[in-house]
């Protein structure tokens, strides 16, 4: 998500020093994110498009405890200060069962019905150590229904697809799982007394999660129906989405890397000989989601200022809307110009929405090739610009031979 917005257009609630009122009234933020209660959205007029992801409550509670246990002392101290619960510090020395018994306030706040607390609309849910009731549960369900997107950790792949559908983005090929706990027991490995205690503490969260599963399935089936309906889906105009990224708002025949990158698999932009560019990596596949509104024969041009090795460039495959393109390579200054004819059948598949995928055989670390090079990133090719031109406009001449890094 963060790659789709310029740095100045986004703010993390947990790290900013700005008040909610300041964030809401400045009008410059397009993406506001963090672990925060639903009530945060009340500060915004017009209302935000709220996106949220729920997790099976017992799994979430166990994962949360072992996450706290894994934190460095200084980080855990900061978390305890934010929650105003010094008892959270004892997560380091106590086992889960002991923590539930000896630190009831901390356990109540972070391991008990947390998702209901955050979604019911009350302020400062991270400070609430009280019990949850049916009124708060019903409020949480109501607020959940108002969210533009509701996902489930247990159906993460489908959730990503549904998110793309809800925001009128092209689907992502794959999404890496991050921050996965490595040293926590499975629920089946907990003793019965501890598992029962966690279950009882999440009585309302379990009901909310069941409701979220039903809501997710309903929206998932509705999305499938619209997709299978074909023409109805293609009638959705690019500018109808009320939540659009900076890159999506650029309806042009070219994309350069002086803007937020609308895709995956790229390092942060950098200047290469004064040209804004971005490296593929660390994986061997990167993507861009673009928009081109004209129906005419086109040629795709990709400017590559540099590559780690020429073998990497030789292995490059480029796909447009799942169709592999035949590339021609010309030397230009700096680097190379790659060209490919784009069939009209490819352009007509997604009503102007184009998914461009770059794939190399492998990514390489420059430090492994040159002892004096300190760059230890896994890199593919460096790209500075992607553009579409009418086929009759071709007129490029080879220039001086480029170099690899």
N, C-alpha and C positions, 0 to 999 in steps of 0.2 A: 504494500500500500504506500509506504513512504517514498518509494521511487517515483510514484506518479505525481508528486507534488514538489514544487520548489521548496527549499529549506525555509524561506521566509513565509510560506503559505501554511506551514504545519507547526503544531505545538504539542509537546508531551505534557499532560496535566501534572504528572508526578514530579517533573523536574523543573517546570517553569516557576518563576517567582511572581508571575502575574496573578492577580485575583481572577476568579471566574467572571466578574463583571467587566474587567479589563479585556479579557480574552474575547468575550461576547460582543463588546461594543466597538472594538477597533475595526472589525469588518475585514481584516486582512487574512484571517486564517480560513483555509478551505478544508483542512484535515486536523481535527482535534482528537487526540487519542490518549489512552491510559486506563488504568484500573480505577474507575470512578463510578459513583452511583448515578442512577437515571436522573436524579434531581439536578445534576449538573446541566442537563439540556434545558432546564427551565429558564436559564439566564439568556437564552438566545431567541431573538425575534428577527425574522421568522424562525420557526422551529427547525432544529437540525434534522438531518436524516440520520437516525441512530442505527448503528450496526453493532451486534453483540453475538457472543459465542458462549454457549453453556456446556458444562461437563457433567458427567454422571457424578452425583454429589458425594458418595462415599469415596470414589476414586479421587475426586478433587480434594477432599479433606485430608486423606492420607498423603497425597502428593504435596499439598501445602505444608504439612508438618515436616516432611523430610526435606523440602526446599528450605524452610527456616533452619533446619538442623545443618544444612550444607553451607549456609552463608558464613562468610568471614565474620569475625567478632565485630569489626567496625560497621559492616553492613547490617548485621542483625541489630546492633545498637540503634542505627538510624530508623529501622523498621519499627522497633519498640517505641522509639520516641514519637514517631508519626501516629501510632495507635494509642499512645499514652498508656502503655501497658508494660511496665518493667518485667512482669512475669514472663513475657515472651522470650526473654534472654535464657530462661531455663530450658528452652527446647534443645539447647546444645547438650545438656547433661542428662536429660530425662528421656526415657522411652515413651512411646506414644500413650500407652495406658497410664503411666505415671503422670504425664502432662495433663491428661484429661481429669485426673483426680486431684492433682495438687495445684493446678493453675486454671480453675474454672472460668475466671473472667476472660483470660486470654483464649482458652478453648472455645468459649461462647462466641467470641468475636470473630475468630479466624477459621474455626473448624466446624461451626454450627450454622446451618441455614444461611450461609454467606450470600448465595446468589439471590435469595429472596430479599435479604437486607439491601442489597445493592439495587435491585430492580423495583422495589416497592415505592420509590419516589421520596423517601425521607432523606433529609440532609445528613451529611457526615456519617455514612454507614460504617466506615472504618472505626468509628468511635462508639458504636452502639453495642453494648454488651448485654442488653436486655433480651427477653424472650420474644419470639415471633408469634403472631396470632393469625387467624383466618382472614381478617381484614387486610393485613399486609400481604398475605398470599394472593388475595383477589386483586389487589392493586398491582402487584407484580405481574400477574397474568394479563391484566389490561394494558400495562405499559409494554409488555412483550409483544402484544398484538400490534402496537403502534410502531414498532421498530421496522425500518425498511428491510433489514436483513436479520434473521435469526439462524445461527449455525450451531452445529453440535460437534464437539471434539471427537466423539466416537464415530462420526460420519464426516471426517475432515475433508476427504477428497470431494465428496458430493457437496459439502458446504462451500468449498472454494468455487465449484461450478455454479452453485446457486447465487453466490455473491456476485460473480461475473454477470450472471443473467440479470440480477436485480439492478446492477449499475450500468447495464448495457455495454459491458466490456466483452471482448473476445475471450473464450475460455483459455485457461492456462494449461500447459502441457503437464506440468508436475510442480509440486511445492515441497521443499525440504522441511522436515520436522526439526525444530530447534528447541533447546532448553529441555531436553528429555532427561529426566532423573535417572541416574545410573545405579544408585545404591538405596533403593527403597523396596520393601517387600510387596509382593502381589497381595491383593485383598484375600485371596485364598490361603495365604500364609499367615494371616493374623490369627491370634487366638480368638475363640468364639466370643469371649467377654468383651474384648476390645472392639471387634467388628460390630457387635450388637450396640455398644455404647456410641460408636460413630453413626450407626444407622438411626438410632433414637434421636441423636442431636441434629439430624438432618431430615426430620419428619416432613417439614414444609418444603424444603428443597427437593425432596424426592417427588412430591406432588407437582411442584413447578416444573421439574425436569420432564415428567410424564406429559405435562401439558405442552412443553416446548417440542417434545418428540412428535406429538400429534400435529402441532402447527408446522413444524419442519416438513413432515410428510405431505401435508396438504399443499404447501407452497412448492414442494419438489414436484408433485404430480401436476400442478397447474403449469409449472415451467415446462415440463415435458410435453404437455398438451400443446402449449403455444409453439414450442420448437417444432413439433411434428406437424403443426398446422402450416408451417412453411411460410407462405406469403404474409401471414399476419405478423410473424416475427420480423420479417424484412421490412415491414412498413414503419417500424420504430425508427424515428429520425435520430441522427447522432446528437443533435442539440436539444433533445427533449429531456435528457437526464438532468435532474436538479442537482446531482452531485457529480461534477465532472472535473477531471484533473486538468492541470495546465496544458499538458501535452495534447490531451483530447480536444481542448478548445482550439488548437491550431489546425485549421482545415486548410492545408496547403499541399503543394506537390513536392515538398522536400522536408527532411528532418535533419537538423544539425544538433550536435551534442553540447550546445551552449544552453540547453533547456533541460528540464526534468525528463528522465528517460522513461517512456511509457512501455516498460517491458521488464524482462528478468535476465539475470546472468551477466550483468555488467559491473565493472568496478566504477568507483566515483570518477566523474569527469576530470580530465587534466588537460593542460596545454601542451601540444606537441608542435614545436616550431611555430608557436603563436596561434595554432589552430585548436579550438576546443574538440576533444576526442575522448573516447572511452574504450578500454580494453575489454574483450571477452574474458570471462573467467569468474571463479576458479574452475567451474564445470566446463565441459567441452561444448555446451550448447547455450546460446543466448537468443533472445527474442525481442521484437519491437511490435507494438500494436499501433497501426497508423490508419489514416482515413484519406481516401481519394475519391472525390465526388464525380469525376468525369468518366463517361463511357466512351473510351477511344483506345486504339492500339498504343501501347506504351513500351518504353524501355526502362528498366530499372538500372540505376547507376549507384554504385557503392564506392566511396572513396576510402582507401586503406593507406594511411600514412606510413604504417610500420607493421611488421610481424616479427615474432621471436625468431622463427626460422622460415625459409622459403617453403620447406616441406609442410609446415603448418598451413600456409596459404594454399599450397597445391591440394591439400586434403579438404579444403573448405567446400561445404555443400550449402546451398541457400534454397529455402523452401518458402513459397508464397501461398498462403491458404492451403497448406498441405501438399502443394505441387512443387516438385523439384525443378529448379530452373537450370538451364544450360548457360554456364558462365563463360565470358570472354575476358581475358586479362590484358590490360595495357599498362605500360609504364607511364607514370605522370609525375608531376613534381608538387609535393613529395609523395613517394610511394607508388601505389598502383590505383588504377581505375578498373573496377569490375563492372561488366555490363551483361544484361540478360534481357531477352525479349519476353514480354508478359502476355500470355494468351488472353483473349477477351473472356474465355470461359472461366479463367481464374478470377478475373476482376468481377465477374457477375455473381460470384458465389455468396458474397456477404454484404451486398448493398453498400459498397464503398468501404467497408471495414476490412483492413488488410493485416494479416499476421505474418510477419517476416521472421523466419528462423534461420540462424547461422549455426552451423555445426562443423567442428573440426575433429580430426582423428584423436587428438590429445592436446592438452594444455601443458606448457613447459615453463619451468622457472629459469629466468635469465641467469641467476646465480649458479645454476648447475652447468651452464654452458660457458660462462666467463667468470673466472675466479675473482676478478676485480669488480664485477657487477654485484651490488648489494641488494638488488630487487629479488625478494624471495616469493613473490606472488606467482601463482599458476596462471599463465597468460596464453591467449590464443592469437587473435589479430586485433589491431587497433583500428577503430572505425571513426571517421570524422563527419561523414555526411551520407545520407540516403536520399535519393531523389528519383522522381518519375518524370519522364519527358516523352513527348510525342515521338514516334519512331523516326519521322522524317527530319528531325532536328539534329541528327548525329553529325558531329564534326569535331572529333578529338584527334590530336596528333600525339604520337609518343614523344616523351621528353627524356631527360637524363635518367640513367639507371638508378633505382632506389637502393637503399641498404636495409638490412635487418638490424634488430637491436642487439 
